[in-house]
Amino acid sequence: MSTRPDRTAARDYSRGRPGDPDGLDGRSASPWRPPAWATPAAAATVAVGAVAVLLATVLPVLELRAPDRAAGVDTTISGWTRTKALLPLAGASALGLLGPAVRGRVAAAAGVAMAGVATVAGLLAFVAPRVGDVILVGAAYDEATIGSGPGWYVASGGAVALIVGGGTLAAAIRWSPPVRPGAGERPRRAR
């Protein structure tokens, strides 16, 4: 019998086995890997969605469909009038979180998606209940029907783009191969 102790358990596997490319002891992080174009495409989608949500602030989200006799009556209701600061805050926060999300922060990507969800919730809470209402307008009190304006469609499309783009960024970050510390970098000097 040998009196030498078994030293195989003393090896350090914290960085994976030697020759293991992803550092996961031979296990794969996920069978699915995002394509190389997923992050840039999702970032472009988020940028377009955020600009659309910001633009919907000044566009009419509701329009009055009044008879011709009601001339001189303002027939548009802007996004700012109905949602106040919700649309600009959602668009600006999505733009602000885009940078950290592209750099690999899952929480920032989820925040972008939540800005889209907040936009949808605001549209459903503040704008949608008024669509189809009949009101009296003008000096002759003519009936006018409230309908959705171009800002409604721009904000809705922007919100969907934020949700899809933020979700895609989060998925691309989550299922990306792990980055080894120091891989491809020069060693730093101790200070």
Secondary structure, 3 states (H helix, E strand, C coil): CCCCCCCHHHCCCCCCCCCCCCCCCCCCCCCCCCCCCHHHHHHHHHHHHHHHHHHCCCCEEEEEECCHHHCCCCCEEEHHHHHCCHHHHHHHHHHHHHHHHHCCCHHHHHHHHHHHHHHHHHHHHHHHHHCCCEEEECCCCEEEEEEECHHHHHHHHHHHHHHHHHHHHHHHHHCCCCCCCCCCCCCCCCC
